[in-house]
Amino acid sequence: MNTNAFDIGKTVDVDYAVIADAKTYLQALIDTGETLPAGTWLKANQENKKNWDARLDQLAKDDSKGLNPESVTAKIAELAGPNDTYAVDTGNVSEWGVRGLPMNKNQRFAISGLFATMGFGLPGGLAGALSVPDAQAWSLSGDGGFAMVEQDVITEARYELPVINVVLSNDRFGFIYYEQAETKQHFYGVDLTPADWAKVAEGSVGSALLLSPSTN
Ligand SMILES: Cc1ncc(C[n+]2csc(CCOP(=O)(O)OP(=O)(O)O)c2C)c(N)n1
């Protein structure tokens, strides 16, 4: 289902194509009043989803190995307002964002879907603040993606766009590190020199905070 016919069947063959806005179409389906009995597939996946949510909650509470990304997204979920915007960078951080950021109200989520361009998060946050000025704009980046465009925080300050930029630092190109690990390659070009991005931002605009498990 897509509003753009060109995108249908592009990456996977489809049995049944619908050219429509998902929200409108799903509502129209619900409005038919027709239902199917819950089969084993549905029940198994409802159970999977319950287990998965419990697992994410468990990780969010576990700081035994440092600050988990799940703890960070759980905190954002707690603070996020109904119209907030999230701009999420490319990398493992994309997965953390998809898993942890609430999209249950009128929040909007932007990601570099087609090109997977690193460095998308910070300017995306700026766009969020400009697009929905009466809500909180968030950006979520890995340290690699943030390092590419860090100077954009100066632009945010210049135009008084109060974006909350969250940087998940793991001192590596995490996504590529795991790709190399999974495909049993030697690690090459995936380690980043540790930098305190909170201090860099503080030097640029005056305020930033380094979070760790000991930060309340
Ligand atoms: C401009 C650009 N360069 C390289 C890549 C390939 N790439 C995809 S994810 C990634 C690593 C991202 O690292 P980081 O921003 O630190 O986030 P993490 O995966 O650690 O969460 C790289 C190099 C890309 N998608 N875009």
The ligand as a Gaussian input file, in Angstrom:
#p B3LYP/6-31G(d) Opt

LIG

1 1
 C       27.162000       9.445000       4.219000
 C       27.254000       7.989000       4.579000
 N       28.473000       7.406000       4.697000
 C       28.555000       6.099000       5.018000
 C       27.430000       5.332000       5.190000
 C       27.553000       3.860000       5.543000
 N       27.131000       3.665000       6.934000
 C       25.875000       3.303000       7.287000
 S       25.657000       3.203000       8.930000
 C       27.263000       3.654000       9.225000
 C       27.783000       3.771000      10.635000
 C       26.985000       4.724000      11.487000
 O       27.719000       4.972000      12.669000
 P       27.181000       5.942000      13.794000
 O       26.671000       7.212000      13.198000
 O       28.227000       6.107000      14.844000
 O       25.903000       5.176000      14.369000
 P       25.795000       3.709000      15.047000
 O       25.634000       2.724000      13.935000
 O       27.033000       3.478000      15.858000
 O       24.546000       3.824000      15.880000
 C       27.956000       3.845000       8.033000
 C       29.390000       4.220000       7.926000
 C       26.174000       5.978000       5.027000
 N       25.025000       5.308000       5.190000
 N       26.109000       7.300000       4.736000

